[in-house]
């Protein structure tokens, strides 16, 4: 996209003082504009709270990669904490987890994930952890862990990811395939 930012994008980047809604079509440079806006805001005031709330997991993942790339390359923002990048549902869940009693939930509640989303989540886990395992084999590993009643502290499961069993909300750790039992690789 040459000539970035154009006059409309510049207005978004420079806007301050009240909420802002950006509406534009696909490929118009929304993400690039908002990432640049975050970079400028963080350059002006390193204590600013910046959050990106998206509608889809794909958008969240793409936005986070672009944001990290831009902020890591900028001398003034390099090494700082990255802004929150979340889906609308994930952001709302994080808010409710901070004060579950306000909405009538117990501390430590979990959100049940329908079967139709399981494949997407497994794919994200595999991508995010750079795992070399199929989603079917990861699903088998989680089931094996559950069926064998392995302790989450078992040596075959790393400490970097919790998975929730949707039926019992039991927390199950999963990780890189070289830590999985041989039977599910």
C-alpha positions in Angstrom: 0.0 0.0 0.0 1.9 3.1 -1.2 1.3 6.5 0.2 0.6 5.2 3.7 -0.9 6.8 5.6 -3.5 8.6 3.4 -5.4 11.6 4.9 -8.2 9.3 6.3 -5.7 6.9 7.9 -3.7 9.9 9.3 -6.9 11.1 11.0 -7.3 7.7 12.7 -3.6 7.7 13.8 -3.7 11.2 15.2 -7.2 11.0 16.9 -7.2 11.4 20.7 -9.7 12.2 23.4 -12.8 10.2 22.8 -13.7 6.7 21.5 -13.1 6.0 17.9 -14.8 3.5 15.5 -13.0 2.7 12.3 -15.2 1.3 9.5 -13.5 0.3 6.2 -13.6 -2.5 3.7 -11.3 -5.5 3.3 -7.8 -4.6 2.2 -8.2 -0.9 3.0 -5.4 -0.8 5.6 -7.4 -0.9 8.8 -5.0 -3.2 10.7 -1.9 -1.3 9.5 -3.5 2.0 10.5 -4.5 0.8 13.9 -1.1 -0.8 14.5 0.5 2.5 13.6 -1.9 4.3 15.9 -0.9 2.0 18.8 2.8 2.6 18.0 2.4 6.4 18.0 0.3 6.3 21.2 2.9 4.2 23.0 5.7 6.4 21.7 3.9 9.5 23.1 3.2 7.8 26.5 4.7 4.5 27.4 2.1 4.1 30.3 -0.9 4.2 27.9 -3.3 1.3 28.0 -3.8 0.0 24.5 -6.0 -3.0 23.6 -7.0 -4.5 20.3 -10.4 -6.3 20.3 -11.2 -8.3 17.2 -14.1 -10.4 16.1 -12.3 -13.5 14.9 -9.4 -15.6 16.1 -7.7 -15.2 12.7 -7.9 -11.5 12.9 -6.5 -11.6 16.5 -3.6 -13.8 15.4 -2.8 -11.6 12.4 -3.1 -8.3 14.3 -0.9 -9.6 17.1 1.8 -10.7 14.6 1.7 -7.3 12.9 1.7 -5.4 16.2 4.7 -7.4 17.6 6.6 -6.9 14.3 6.1 -3.1 14.3 6.7 -2.5 18.0 9.8 -4.8 18.0 11.3 -2.9 15.1 10.7 0.6 16.6 13.5 1.8 18.9 11.1 3.8 21.1 8.7 0.8 21.7 11.2 -2.1 21.6 11.3 -4.2 24.7 8.0 -2.8 26.2 5.0 -5.0 27.0 2.8 -5.5 24.0 -0.8 -4.3 24.1 -3.6 -6.8 24.7 -4.9 -8.4 21.5 -8.0 -10.5 22.0 -11.2 -11.5 20.4 -14.4 -9.9 21.7 -15.4 -13.1 23.5 -11.9 -13.6 25.0 -11.8 -10.0 26.2 -15.2 -10.3 27.8 -14.2 -13.6 29.5 -11.0 -12.0 30.9 -13.1 -9.3 32.4 -15.6 -11.7 34.0 -12.7 -13.8 35.3 -11.5 -10.8 37.3 -14.9 -10.5 39.2 -17.0 -13.7 38.6 -19.2 -13.1 41.6 -20.6 -9.9 40.1 -22.3 -12.0 37.4 -23.1 -14.9 39.7 -20.2 -17.3 38.8 -17.8 -19.1 41.1 -14.1 -18.3 41.0 -12.3 -20.6 38.5 -15.3 -21.1 36.3 -14.6 -22.2 32.7 -16.4 -21.6 29.4 -17.6 -24.7 27.6 -16.4 -24.9 24.0 -18.8 -26.5 21.5 -17.4 -29.5 19.5 -17.5 -27.4 16.3 -14.8 -25.1 17.7 -12.6 -27.9 19.0 -10.7 -28.3 15.7 -10.1 -24.5 15.5 -8.7 -24.4 19.0 -6.5 -27.5 18.5 -5.2 -25.9 15.3 -4.4 -22.7 17.2 -2.6 -24.6 20.0 -0.5 -26.4 17.4 0.3 -23.2 15.5 0.9 -21.1 18.6 3.3 -23.7 20.2 4.9 -24.6 16.8 4.0 -28.2 17.5 4.6 -30.9 14.8 1.5 -33.0 15.6 -1.9 -33.4 13.9 -5.0 -32.1 15.6 -6.3 -35.7 15.7 -3.1 -36.9 17.5 -3.3 -34.0 19.9 -6.9 -34.8 20.6 -5.8 -38.4 21.3 -3.1 -37.2 23.6 -5.6 -35.1 25.7 -8.0 -38.1 25.8 -5.2 -40.4 26.8 -4.1 -38.0 29.5 -7.7 -37.9 30.8 -8.3 -41.7 30.6 -5.1 -42.5 32.4 -5.8 -39.9 35.1 -2.3 -38.6 34.7 -1.4 -35.8 37.1 -1.0 -32.4 35.4 2.4 -32.4 37.0 3.4 -35.6 35.2 6.8 -35.3 33.5 5.3 -35.9 30.0 3.3 -32.7 30.1 5.0 -29.3 30.0 3.9 -26.4 32.1 3.1 -23.9 29.3 -0.5 -24.6 28.4 -3.7 -25.5 30.1 -6.6 -27.2 28.2 -10.1 -27.5 29.7 -12.1 -30.7 29.4 -15.5 -29.4 28.4 -17.5 -32.0 30.4 -15.8 -31.6 33.7 -13.8 -28.4 33.3 -10.8 -30.5 34.4 -7.6 -28.7 33.6 -5.3 -30.7 31.3 -1.8 -29.7 30.3 -0.6 -30.2 26.8 2.5 -29.2 25.0 5.2 -30.1 22.3 4.8 -33.5 20.7 8.1 -34.8 22.0 6.6 -34.7 25.4 3.5 -36.6 24.4 3.3 -40.4 24.9 4.7 -42.3 21.9 1.3 -43.9 21.3 -0.2 -40.6 20.2 2.6 -39.0 18.1 
